[in-house]
Amino acid sequence: MEIMKVSAGADIEIFEKLSGLDKKCVGNEGWSADSFRSEVQKDNGIVLCFTDGNNIIALLSGYFAEGEGDITSVAVDENFRRKGLAQKLIEEFIKILPENTESIFLEVRENNTPAINLYKKCGFEKLSVRKNFYSNPCENAVVMVKNL
Ligand SMILES: CC(C)(COP(=O)(O)OP(=O)(O)OC[C@H]1O[C@@H](n2cnc3c(N)ncnc32)[C@H](O)[C@@H]1OP(=O)(O)O)[C@@H](O)C(=O)NCCC(=O)NCCS
């Protein structure tokens, strides 16, 4: 399986599939097809994914600005978890960031142990907590950082 970098001119079907996977994995917080499309239309937006031929089975979205990277979403179809796909997407994201990137930030729900373990395995550390950052359900966010 290869990682695909989604381009701004990709077919609408790709953006719909990204949105479908994101919503399946994180519920209503998941992005719409339009949100994924506007992310890749920005000069500094990056959306990466794995497909199984027909379907998108894993995705990562993020962006970079002024020496910092930010991971906004990582989602893997539940039938394809624990195969290292999320880790590979994070490694690829780091590879394609501009050379001057010094740190990468992300926020994660405090009780999302799988994701927190994933980020720790990829070298992220806990930086701070944002109280009641998330709604439905209300939950603190852990802010994590990886210095490059
Ligand atoms: C979190 C998520 C993206 C992980 O994807 P994945 O492809 O299964 O992760 P990987 O196979 O790359 O796992 C890498 C490491 O992360 C950790 N990890 C992943 N899933 C885990 C779980 N369920 N429990 C504990 N640790 C876990 C492990 O350290 C794992 O390494 P190991 O398999 O060698 O032990 C996936 O579970 C998911 O889509 N969850 C729902 C959406 C979500 O919560 N996204 C994050 C929002 S911030």
Backbone and ligand atoms as CSV (ligand in chain L), in Angstrom:
chain,resi,resn,atom,element,x,y,z
A,1,MET,N,N,0.833,-1.203,0.000
A,1,MET,CA,C,0.000,0.000,0.000
A,1,MET,C,C,0.866,1.250,0.000
A,2,GLU,N,N,0.433,2.223,-0.790
A,2,GLU,CA,C,1.223,3.454,-0.857
A,2,GLU,C,C,0.454,4.639,-0.304
A,3,ILE,N,N,1.213,5.603,0.197
A,3,ILE,CA,C,0.573,6.818,0.693
A,3,ILE,C,C,0.297,7.751,-0.483
A,4,MET,N,N,-0.898,8.318,-0.506
A,4,MET,CA,C,-1.241,9.269,-1.561
A,4,MET,C,C,-1.369,10.660,-0.934
A,5,LYS,N,N,-0.775,11.656,-1.599
A,5,LYS,CA,C,-0.965,13.050,-1.157
A,5,LYS,C,C,-2.112,13.612,-1.996
A,6,VAL,N,N,-3.161,14.025,-1.352
A,6,VAL,CA,C,-4.344,14.482,-2.076
A,6,VAL,C,C,-4.077,15.868,-2.663
A,7,SER,N,N,-4.384,16.014,-3.967
A,7,SER,CA,C,-4.115,17.308,-4.608
A,7,SER,C,C,-5.404,18.129,-4.674
A,8,ALA,N,N,-5.224,19.429,-4.851
A,8,ALA,CA,C,-6.375,20.341,-4.867
A,8,ALA,C,C,-7.350,19.998,-5.996
A,9,GLY,N,N,-6.818,19.421,-7.072
A,9,GLY,CA,C,-7.679,19.127,-8.213
A,9,GLY,C,C,-8.292,17.736,-8.154
A,10,ALA,N,N,-8.156,17.044,-7.035
A,10,ALA,CA,C,-8.679,15.672,-6.945
A,10,ALA,C,C,-10.195,15.663,-7.134
A,11,ASP,N,N,-10.703,14.521,-7.584
A,11,ASP,CA,C,-12.128,14.351,-7.813
A,11,ASP,C,C,-12.920,14.549,-6.509
A,12,ILE,N,N,-14.122,15.088,-6.619
A,12,ILE,CA,C,-14.971,15.325,-5.440
A,12,ILE,C,C,-15.181,14.034,-4.641
A,13,GLU,N,N,-15.199,12.909,-5.391
A,13,GLU,CA,C,-15.392,11.606,-4.722
A,13,GLU,C,C,-14.325,11.346,-3.647
A,14,ILE,N,N,-13.096,11.790,-3.923
A,14,ILE,CA,C,-12.002,11.600,-2.951
A,14,ILE,C,C,-12.325,12.373,-1.672
A,15,PHE,N,N,-12.799,13.622,-1.834
A,15,PHE,CA,C,-13.092,14.444,-0.655
A,15,PHE,C,C,-14.286,13.875,0.119
A,16,GLU,N,N,-15.234,13.302,-0.625
A,16,GLU,CA,C,-16.388,12.684,0.049
A,16,GLU,C,C,-15.947,11.451,0.832
A,17,LYS,N,N,-15.010,10.698,0.265
A,17,LYS,CA,C,-14.531,9.500,0.970
A,17,LYS,C,C,-13.719,9.882,2.206
A,18,LEU,N,N,-12.925,10.937,2.095
A,18,LEU,CA,C,-12.158,11.411,3.259
A,18,LEU,C,C,-13.125,11.802,4.373
A,19,SER,N,N,-14.160,12.546,4.011
A,19,SER,CA,C,-15.139,12.999,4.988
A,19,SER,C,C,-15.869,11.806,5.601
A,20,GLY,N,N,-16.226,10.830,4.763
A,20,GLY,CA,C,-16.932,9.637,5.253
A,20,GLY,C,C,-16.097,8.908,6.291
A,21,LEU,N,N,-14.811,8.726,6.018
A,21,LEU,CA,C,-13.932,8.013,6.962
A,21,LEU,C,C,-13.772,8.832,8.246
A,22,ASP,N,N,-13.552,10.141,8.093
A,22,ASP,CA,C,-13.334,10.998,9.263
A,22,ASP,C,C,-14.561,10.949,10.183
A,23,LYS,N,N,-15.760,11.069,9.598
A,23,LYS,CA,C,-16.992,11.070,10.413
A,23,LYS,C,C,-17.228,9.700,11.037
A,24,LYS,N,N,-16.867,8.636,10.304
A,24,LYS,CA,C,-17.026,7.283,10.857
A,24,LYS,C,C,-16.130,7.120,12.092
A,25,CYS,N,N,-14.961,7.750,12.044
A,25,CYS,CA,C,-13.991,7.563,13.137
A,25,CYS,C,C,-14.192,8.528,14.294
A,26,VAL,N,N,-14.609,9.770,14.017
A,26,VAL,CA,C,-14.705,10.744,15.121
A,26,VAL,C,C,-16.097,11.361,15.265
A,27,GLY,N,N,-17.084,10.836,14.550
A,27,GLY,CA,C,-18.455,11.336,14.689
A,27,GLY,C,C,-18.624,12.722,14.080
A,28,ASN,N,N,-19.475,13.521,14.710
A,28,ASN,CA,C,-19.842,14.822,14.129
A,28,ASN,C,C,-18.702,15.823,14.040
A,29,GLU,N,N,-17.644,15.567,14.820
A,29,GLU,CA,C,-16.471,16.450,14.719
A,29,GLU,C,C,-15.751,16.259,13.381
A,30,GLY,N,N,-16.069,15.175,12.699
A,30,GLY,CA,C,-15.391,14.879,11.431
A,30,GLY,C,C,-15.639,15.979,10.404
A,31,TRP,N,N,-14.671,16.182,9.548
A,31,TRP,CA,C,-14.771,17.268,8.573
A,31,TRP,C,C,-15.688,16.891,7.402
A,32,SER,N,N,-16.260,17.929,6.773
A,32,SER,CA,C,-17.045,17.743,5.544
A,32,SER,C,C,-16.092,17.615,4.355
A,33,ALA,N,N,-16.638,17.164,3.218
A,33,ALA,CA,C,-15.841,17.077,1.991
A,33,ALA,C,C,-15.284,18.456,1.625
A,34,ASP,N,N,-16.097,19.496,1.805
A,34,ASP,CA,C,-15.657,20.864,1.481
A,34,ASP,C,C,-14.484,21.293,2.360
A,35,SER,N,N,-14.521,20.904,3.637
A,35,SER,CA,C,-13.419,21.286,4.539
A,35,SER,C,C,-12.120,20.618,4.082
A,36,PHE,N,N,-12.200,19.328,3.692
A,36,PHE,CA,C,-10.978,18.671,3.206
A,36,PHE,C,C,-10.482,19.345,1.932
A,37,ARG,N,N,-11.441,19.694,1.048
A,37,ARG,CA,C,-11.003,20.323,-0.202
A,37,ARG,C,C,-10.355,21.679,0.073
A,38,SER,N,N,-10.939,22.480,0.952
A,38,SER,CA,C,-10.328,23.799,1.181
A,38,SER,C,C,-8.975,23.654,1.864
A,39,GLU,N,N,-8.788,22.592,2.639
A,39,GLU,CA,C,-7.488,22.381,3.285
A,39,GLU,C,C,-6.389,22.153,2.227
A,40,VAL,N,N,-6.684,21.293,1.242
A,40,VAL,CA,C,-5.635,21.031,0.240
A,40,VAL,C,C,-5.486,22.176,-0.756
A,41,GLN,N,N,-6.502,23.046,-0.822
A,41,GLN,CA,C,-6.370,24.194,-1.734
A,41,GLN,C,C,-5.442,25.271,-1.168
A,42,LYS,N,N,-5.217,25.212,0.150
A,42,LYS,CA,C,-4.272,26.176,0.742
A,42,LYS,C,C,-2.851,25.768,0.372
A,43,ASP,N,N,-1.971,26.750,0.227
A,43,ASP,CA,C,-0.584,26.442,-0.114
A,43,ASP,C,C,0.089,25.609,0.964
A,44,ASN,N,N,-0.372,25.797,2.223
A,44,ASN,CA,C,0.311,25.147,3.347
A,44,ASN,C,C,-0.491,23.993,3.947
A,45,GLY,N,N,-1.505,23.502,3.213
A,45,GLY,CA,C,-2.317,22.393,3.727
A,45,GLY,C,C,-1.830,21.066,3.166
A,46,ILE,N,N,-1.880,20.012,3.995
A,46,ILE,CA,C,-1.430,18.690,3.556
A,46,ILE,C,C,-2.484,17.663,3.958
A,47,VAL,N,N,-2.964,16.882,2.994
A,47,VAL,CA,C,-3.842,15.748,3.318
A,47,VAL,C,C,-3.235,14.501,2.687
A,48,LEU,N,N,-2.989,13.501,3.529
A,48,LEU,CA,C,-2.379,12.246,3.087
A,48,LEU,C,C,-3.361,11.113,3.350
A,49,CYS,N,N,-3.324,10.077,2.512
A,49,CYS,CA,C,-4.212,8.947,2.796
A,49,CYS,C,C,-3.659,7.643,2.246
A,50,PHE,N,N,-4.199,6.546,2.758
A,50,PHE,CA,C,-3.976,5.206,2.219
A,50,PHE,C,C,-5.302,4.749,1.623
A,51,THR,N,N,-5.247,4.044,0.470
A,51,THR,CA,C,-6.476,3.432,-0.051
A,51,THR,C,C,-6.258,1.925,-0.153
A,52,ASP,N,N,-7.356,1.178,-0.193
A,52,ASP,CA,C,-7.235,-0.258,-0.442
A,52,ASP,C,C,-7.593,-0.559,-1.902
A,53,GLY,N,N,-7.515,0.463,-2.733
A,53,GLY,CA,C,-7.904,0.300,-4.134
A,53,GLY,C,C,-9.168,1.092,-4.403
A,54,ASN,N,N,-10.232,0.819,-3.616
A,54,ASN,CA,C,-11.511,1.520,-3.800
A,54,ASN,C,C,-11.768,2.568,-2.739
A,55,ASN,N,N,-11.482,2.178,-1.517
A,55,ASN,CA,C,-11.860,3.039,-0.392
A,55,ASN,C,C,-10.651,3.666,0.274
A,56,ILE,N,N,-10.892,4.825,0.882
A,56,ILE,CA,C,-9.845,5.431,1.705
A,56,ILE,C,C,-9.927,4.779,3.082
A,57,ILE,N,N,-8.803,4.223,3.530
A,57,ILE,CA,C,-8.824,3.465,4.790
A,57,ILE,C,C,-8.067,4.179,5.912
A,58,ALA,N,N,-7.330,5.218,5.569
A,58,ALA,CA,C,-6.603,5.966,6.604
A,58,ALA,C,C,-6.316,7.362,6.068
A,59,LEU,N,N,-6.364,8.359,6.958
A,59,LEU,CA,C,-6.095,9.726,6.504
A,59,LEU,C,C,-5.376,10.527,7.577
A,60,LEU,N,N,-4.671,11.525,7.129
A,60,LEU,CA,C,-4.068,12.521,8.032
A,60,LEU,C,C,-4.226,13.874,7.367
A,61,SER,N,N,-4.655,14.877,8.137
A,61,SER,CA,C,-4.626,16.234,7.597
A,61,SER,C,C,-3.819,17.127,8.534
A,62,GLY,N,N,-3.182,18.095,7.949
A,62,GLY,CA,C,-2.368,19.014,8.737
A,62,GLY,C,C,-1.951,20.200,7.889
A,63,TYR,N,N,-1.220,21.098,8.491
A,63,TYR,CA,C,-0.728,22.263,7.752
A,63,TYR,C,C,0.555,22.756,8.413
A,64,PHE,N,N,1.203,23.709,7.789
A,64,PHE,CA,C,2.412,24.286,8.373
A,64,PHE,C,C,2.371,25.805,8.193
A,65,ALA,N,N,3.030,26.495,9.107
A,65,ALA,CA,C,3.099,27.959,9.032
A,65,ALA,C,C,4.208,28.434,9.934
A,66,GLU,N,N,5.057,29.279,9.415
A,66,GLU,CA,C,6.090,29.972,10.203
A,66,GLU,C,C,6.868,29.047,11.126
A,67,GLY,N,N,7.390,27.971,10.569
A,67,GLY,CA,C,8.268,27.095,11.340
A,67,GLY,C,C,7.553,26.084,12.217
A,68,GLU,N,N,6.209,26.061,12.117
A,68,GLU,CA,C,5.458,25.083,12.920
A,68,GLU,C,C,4.554,24.248,12.033
A,69,GLY,N,N,4.431,22.970,12.405
A,69,GLY,CA,C,3.466,22.097,11.744
A,69,GLY,C,C,2.324,21.842,12.707
A,70,ASP,N,N,1.177,21.448,12.176
A,70,ASP,CA,C,0.031,21.156,13.035
A,70,ASP,C,C,-0.738,19.988,12.412
A,71,ILE,N,N,-0.974,18.963,13.215
A,71,ILE,CA,C,-1.779,17.828,12.738
A,71,ILE,C,C,-3.205,18.066,13.208
A,72,THR,N,N,-4.139,18.145,12.260
A,72,THR,CA,C,-5.518,18.458,12.634
A,72,THR,C,C,-6.395,17.208,12.723
A,73,SER,N,N,-6.044,16.150,11.990
A,73,SER,CA,C,-6.872,14.950,12.051
A,73,SER,C,C,-6.076,13.718,11.621
A,74,VAL,N,N,-6.303,12.618,12.340
A,74,VAL,CA,C,-5.776,11.319,11.927
A,74,VAL,C,C,-6.911,10.328,12.131
A,75,ALA,N,N,-7.219,9.526,11.134
A,75,ALA,CA,C,-8.311,8.558,11.279
A,75,ALA,C,C,-8.010,7.323,10.446
A,76,VAL,N,N,-8.234,6.169,11.036
A,76,VAL,CA,C,-7.970,4.896,10.350
A,76,VAL,C,C,-9.227,4.025,10.467
A,77,ASP,N,N,-9.689,3.471,9.355
A,77,ASP,CA,C,-10.842,2.570,9.349
A,77,ASP,C,C,-10.627,1.461,10.374
A,78,GLU,N,N,-11.684,1.140,11.138
A,78,GLU,CA,C,-11.457,0.204,12.256
A,78,GLU,C,C,-10.992,-1.173,11.808
A,79,ASN,N,N,-11.262,-1.544,10.563
A,79,ASN,CA,C,-10.790,-2.856,10.076
A,79,ASN,C,C,-9.299,-2.868,9.735
A,80,PHE,N,N,-8.689,-1.703,9.755
A,80,PHE,CA,C,-7.275,-1.618,9.349
A,80,PHE,C,C,-6.389,-1.039,10.454
A,81,ARG,N,N,-6.898,-1.080,11.686
A,81,ARG,CA,C,-6.103,-0.492,12.793
A,81,ARG,C,C,-5.025,-1.453,13.284
A,82,ARG,N,N,-4.054,-0.893,14.003
A,82,ARG,CA,C,-2.914,-1.622,14.580
A,82,ARG,C,C,-2.068,-2.291,13.493
A,83,LYS,N,N,-2.009,-1.670,12.322
A,83,LYS,CA,C,-1.136,-2.160,11.254
A,83,LYS,C,C,-0.069,-1.127,10.928
A,84,GLY,N,N,0.014,-0.095,11.754
A,84,GLY,CA,C,1.057,0.911,11.564
A,84,GLY,C,C,0.706,2.000,10.564
A,85,LEU,N,N,-0.569,2.043,10.080
A,85,LEU,CA,C,-0.911,3.034,9.045
A,85,LEU,C,C,-0.845,4.468,9.570
A,86,ALA,N,N,-1.378,4.696,10.766
A,86,ALA,CA,C,-1.353,6.064,11.310
A,86,ALA,C,C,0.097,6.511,11.523
A,87,GLN,N,N,0.896,5.619,12.040
A,87,GLN,CA,C,2.305,5.965,12.271
A,87,GLN,C,C,2.999,6.320,10.950
A,88,LYS,N,N,2.716,5.548,9.912
A,88,LYS,CA,C,3.344,5.826,8.600
A,88,LYS,C,C,2.888,7.187,8.061
A,89,LEU,N,N,1.612,7.520,8.259
A,89,LEU,CA,C,1.112,8.818,7.782
A,89,LEU,C,C,1.805,9.969,8.524
A,90,ILE,N,N,2.006,9.785,9.830
A,90,ILE,CA,C,2.679,10.844,10.600
A,90,ILE,C,C,4.132,10.980,10.132
A,91,GLU,N,N,4.802,9.855,9.900
A,91,GLU,CA,C,6.204,9.908,9.433
A,91,GLU,C,C,6.296,10.611,8.072
A,92,GLU,N,N,5.322,10.322,7.198
A,92,GLU,CA,C,5.339,10.953,5.873
A,92,GLU,C,C,5.055,12.459,5.990
A,93,PHE,N,N,4.128,12.820,6.865
A,93,PHE,CA,C,3.816,14.242,7.085
A,93,PHE,C,C,5.083,14.986,7.509
A,94,ILE,N,N,5.829,14.381,8.434
A,94,ILE,CA,C,7.057,15.021,8.924
A,94,ILE,C,C,8.062,15.188,7.782
A,95,LYS,N,N,8.155,14.147,6.929
A,95,LYS,CA,C,9.109,14.180,5.813
A,95,LYS,C,C,8.825,15.323,4.847
A,96,ILE,N,N,7.541,15.608,4.612
A,96,ILE,CA,C,7.245,16.601,3.577
A,96,ILE,C,C,7.049,18.028,4.119
A,97,LEU,N,N,7.221,18.196,5.421
A,97,LEU,CA,C,7.157,19.561,5.970
A,97,LEU,C,C,8.363,20.361,5.475
A,98,PRO,N,N,8.231,21.680,5.364
A,98,PRO,CA,C,9.379,22.488,4.941
A,98,PRO,C,C,10.553,22.317,5.909
A,99,GLU,N,N,11.757,22.488,5.378
A,99,GLU,CA,C,12.968,22.247,6.182
A,99,GLU,C,C,13.057,23.107,7.433
A,100,ASN,N,N,12.452,24.296,7.378
A,100,ASN,CA,C,12.575,25.201,8.530
A,100,ASN,C,C,11.583,24.878,9.659
A,101,THR,N,N,10.845,23.765,9.538
A,101,THR,CA,C,9.859,23.437,10.580
A,101,THR,C,C,10.576,22.980,11.841
A,102,GLU,N,N,10.267,23.633,12.945
A,102,GLU,CA,C,10.961,23.321,14.211
A,102,GLU,C,C,10.143,22.411,15.115
A,103,SER,N,N,8.829,22.561,15.099
A,103,SER,CA,C,7.988,21.761,15.995
A,103,SER,C,C,6.656,21.446,15.329
A,104,ILE,N,N,6.046,20.369,15.798
A,104,ILE,CA,C,4.701,19.998,15.319
A,104,ILE,C,C,3.792,19.932,16.542
A,105,PHE,N,N,2.611,20.516,16.420
A,105,PHE,CA,C,1.649,20.548,17.526
A,105,PHE,C,C,0.388,19.786,17.142
A,106,LEU,N,N,-0.325,19.312,18.152
A,106,LEU,CA,C,-1.648,18.729,17.925
A,106,LEU,C,C,-2.435,18.763,19.223
A,107,GLU,N,N,-3.760,18.621,19.097
A,107,GLU,CA,C,-4.619,18.495,20.279
A,107,GLU,C,C,-5.329,17.164,20.203
A,108,VAL,N,N,-5.543,16.555,21.356
A,108,VAL,CA,C,-6.209,15.258,21.378
A,108,VAL,C,C,-7.080,15.180,22.625
A,109,ARG,N,N,-8.209,14.509,22.520
A,109,ARG,CA,C,-9.074,14.336,23.687
A,109,ARG,C,C,-8.316,13.596,24.781
A,110,GLU,N,N,-8.463,14.098,26.009
A,110,GLU,CA,C,-7.704,13.573,27.142
A,110,GLU,C,C,-7.895,12.062,27.345
A,111,ASN,N,N,-9.098,11.554,27.001
A,111,ASN,CA,C,-9.370,10.115,27.224
A,111,ASN,C,C,-9.099,9.252,26.000
A,112,ASN,N,N,-8.557,9.837,24.957
A,112,ASN,CA,C,-8.309,9.058,23.728
A,112,ASN,C,C,-6.942,8.355,23.826
A,113,THR,N,N,-6.932,7.282,24.615
A,113,THR,CA,C,-5.672,6.573,24.871
A,113,THR,C,C,-5.011,6.034,23.598
A,114,PRO,N,N,-5.767,5.413,22.665
A,114,PRO,CA,C,-5.095,4.933,21.447
A,114,PRO,C,C,-4.324,6.051,20.735
A,115,ALA,N,N,-4.982,7.212,20.591
A,115,ALA,CA,C,-4.327,8.315,19.866
A,115,ALA,C,C,-3.139,8.865,20.669
A,116,ILE,N,N,-3.304,9.009,21.986
A,116,ILE,CA,C,-2.200,9.543,22.801
A,116,ILE,C,C,-0.992,8.592,22.730
A,117,ASN,N,N,-1.273,7.281,22.769
A,117,ASN,CA,C,-0.170,6.305,22.647
A,117,ASN,C,C,0.502,6.391,21.280
A,118,LEU,N,N,-0.328,6.561,20.251
A,118,LEU,CA,C,0.223,6.712,18.899
A,118,LEU,C,C,1.175,7.900,18.841
A,119,TYR,N,N,0.710,9.048,19.357
A,119,TYR,CA,C,1.535,10.246,19.259
A,119,TYR,C,C,2.808,10.108,20.097
A,120,LYS,N,N,2.697,9.463,21.274
A,120,LYS,CA,C,3.910,9.253,22.088
A,120,LYS,C,C,4.891,8.374,21.330
A,121,LYS,N,N,4.362,7.333,20.681
A,121,LYS,CA,C,5.250,6.425,19.925
A,121,LYS,C,C,5.960,7.187,18.804
A,122,CYS,N,N,5.286,8.218,18.273
A,122,CYS,CA,C,5.879,9.025,17.196
A,122,CYS,C,C,6.748,10.163,17.749
A,123,GLY,N,N,6.952,10.202,19.061
A,123,GLY,CA,C,7.884,11.170,19.633
A,123,GLY,C,C,7.258,12.455,20.140
A,124,PHE,N,N,5.907,12.493,20.239
A,124,PHE,CA,C,5.252,13.690,20.784
A,124,PHE,C,C,5.246,13.616,22.306
A,125,GLU,N,N,5.301,14.789,22.943
A,125,GLU,CA,C,5.233,14.880,24.402
A,125,GLU,C,C,4.089,15.799,24.786
A,126,LYS,N,N,3.554,15.557,25.993
A,126,LYS,CA,C,2.462,16.410,26.495
A,126,LYS,C,C,3.018,17.796,26.818
A,127,LEU,N,N,2.352,18.838,26.296
A,127,LEU,CA,C,2.808,20.205,26.549
A,127,LEU,C,C,1.915,20.901,27.574
A,128,SER,N,N,0.589,20.774,27.391
A,128,SER,CA,C,-0.344,21.452,28.288
A,128,SER,C,C,-1.732,20.842,28.137
A,129,VAL,N,N,-2.651,21.328,28.963
A,129,VAL,CA,C,-4.041,20.857,28.885
A,129,VAL,C,C,-4.930,22.072,28.626
A,130,ARG,N,N,-5.858,21.942,27.678
A,130,ARG,CA,C,-6.856,23.004,27.461
A,130,ARG,C,C,-8.171,22.522,28.044
A,131,LYS,N,N,-8.583,23.178,29.113
A,131,LYS,CA,C,-9.785,22.763,29.848
A,131,LYS,C,C,-11.025,22.889,28.966
A,132,ASN,N,N,-11.843,21.852,28.977
A,132,ASN,CA,C,-13.144,21.845,28.271
A,132,ASN,C,C,-13.031,22.318,26.820
A,133,PHE,N,N,-11.972,21.928,26.167
A,133,PHE,CA,C,-11.729,22.366,24.783
A,133,PHE,C,C,-12.755,21.748,23.822
A,134,TYR,N,N,-13.130,20.502,24.107
A,134,TYR,CA,C,-14.062,19.801,23.212
A,134,TYR,C,C,-15.484,19.846,23.769
A,135,SER,N,N,-16.458,19.751,22.848
A,135,SER,CA,C,-17.847,19.616,23.292
A,135,SER,C,C,-18.400,18.295,22.737
A,136,ASN,N,N,-19.558,17.886,23.266
A,136,ASN,CA,C,-20.240,16.659,22.781
A,136,ASN,C,C,-19.356,15.424,22.663
A,137,PRO,N,N,-18.879,14.838,23.710
A,137,PRO,CA,C,-18.980,15.284,25.088
A,137,PRO,C,C,-17.877,16.286,25.435
A,138,CYS,N,N,-18.201,17.106,26.440
A,138,CYS,CA,C,-17.231,18.090,26.922
A,138,CYS,C,C,-16.008,17.347,27.473
A,139,GLU,N,N,-14.840,17.761,27.064
A,139,GLU,CA,C,-13.621,17.050,27.501
A,139,GLU,C,C,-12.420,17.974,27.357
A,140,ASN,N,N,-11.437,17.754,28.212
A,140,ASN,CA,C,-10.186,18.520,28.085
A,140,ASN,C,C,-9.413,18.050,26.853
A,141,ALA,N,N,-8.613,18.965,26.306
A,141,ALA,CA,C,-7.675,18.586,25.237
A,141,ALA,C,C,-6.270,18.540,25.818
A,142,VAL,N,N,-5.524,17.539,25.430
A,142,VAL,CA,C,-4.097,17.516,25.723
A,142,VAL,C,C,-3.397,18.098,24.495
A,143,VAL,N,N,-2.566,19.099,24.716
A,143,VAL,CA,C,-1.771,19.667,23.623
A,143,VAL,C,C,-0.436,18.931,23.633
A,144,MET,N,N,-0.058,18.385,22.483
A,144,MET,CA,C,1.209,17.641,22.402
A,144,MET,C,C,2.124,18.288,21.376
A,145,VAL,N,N,3.418,18.133,21.578
A,145,VAL,CA,C,4.389,18.740,20.676
A,145,VAL,C,C,5.514,17.756,20.377
A,146,LYS,N,N,6.015,17.839,19.181
A,146,LYS,CA,C,7.236,17.106,18.820
A,146,LYS,C,C,8.218,18.116,18.253
A,147,ASN,N,N,9.367,18.217,18.884
A,147,ASN,CA,C,10.394,19.133,18.373
A,147,ASN,C,C,11.264,18.391,17.369
A,148,LEU,N,N,11.493,19.021,16.227
A,148,LEU,CA,C,12.231,18.314,15.161
A,148,LEU,C,C,13.728,18.618,15.254
L,1,LIG,C1,C,-5.780,6.515,16.873
L,1,LIG,C2,C,-5.765,5.834,15.511
L,1,LIG,C3,C,-5.615,6.899,14.426
L,1,LIG,C4,C,-4.551,4.878,15.447
L,1,LIG,O1,O,-4.435,4.348,14.139
L,1,LIG,P1,P,-3.659,2.973,13.836
L,1,LIG,O2,O,-3.357,2.926,12.372
L,1,LIG,O3,O,-4.413,1.840,14.404
L,1,LIG,O4,O,-2.312,3.174,14.665
L,1,LIG,P2,P,-0.922,2.424,14.401
L,1,LIG,O5,O,-1.208,0.997,13.973
L,1,LIG,O6,O,-0.058,3.254,13.530
L,1,LIG,O7,O,-0.349,2.370,15.897
L,1,LIG,C5,C,0.891,2.927,16.264
L,1,LIG,C6,C,0.991,2.869,17.790
L,1,LIG,O8,O,-0.053,3.652,18.391
L,1,LIG,C7,C,-0.468,3.038,19.622
L,1,LIG,N1,N,-1.864,2.575,19.499
L,1,LIG,C8,C,-2.624,2.556,18.394
L,1,LIG,N2,N,-3.846,2.066,18.685
L,1,LIG,C9,C,-3.858,1.777,19.989
L,1,LIG,C10,C,-4.841,1.233,20.869
L,1,LIG,N3,N,-6.077,0.902,20.447
L,1,LIG,N4,N,-4.517,1.070,22.174
L,1,LIG,C11,C,-3.296,1.405,22.632
L,1,LIG,N5,N,-2.299,1.916,21.837
L,1,LIG,C12,C,-2.582,2.095,20.533
L,1,LIG,C13,C,0.466,1.867,19.817
L,1,LIG,O9,O,1.613,2.322,20.521
L,1,LIG,C14,C,0.821,1.500,18.380
L,1,LIG,O10,O,2.016,0.771,18.260
L,1,LIG,P3,P,1.985,-0.852,18.386
L,1,LIG,O11,O,0.857,-1.350,17.505
L,1,LIG,O12,O,3.341,-1.259,17.911
L,1,LIG,O13,O,1.715,-1.129,19.841
L,1,LIG,C15,C,-7.059,4.994,15.273
L,1,LIG,O14,O,-7.297,4.190,16.419
L,1,LIG,C16,C,-8.292,5.823,15.003
L,1,LIG,O15,O,-8.597,6.133,13.855
L,1,LIG,N6,N,-9.029,6.181,16.061
L,1,LIG,C17,C,-10.255,6.961,15.913
L,1,LIG,C18,C,-9.963,8.381,15.435
L,1,LIG,C19,C,-9.085,9.136,16.401
L,1,LIG,O16,O,-9.251,9.046,17.611
L,1,LIG,N7,N,-8.154,9.929,15.835
L,1,LIG,C20,C,-7.247,10.743,16.590
L,1,LIG,C21,C,-7.867,12.069,16.826
L,1,LIG,S1,S,-6.725,13.186,17.619
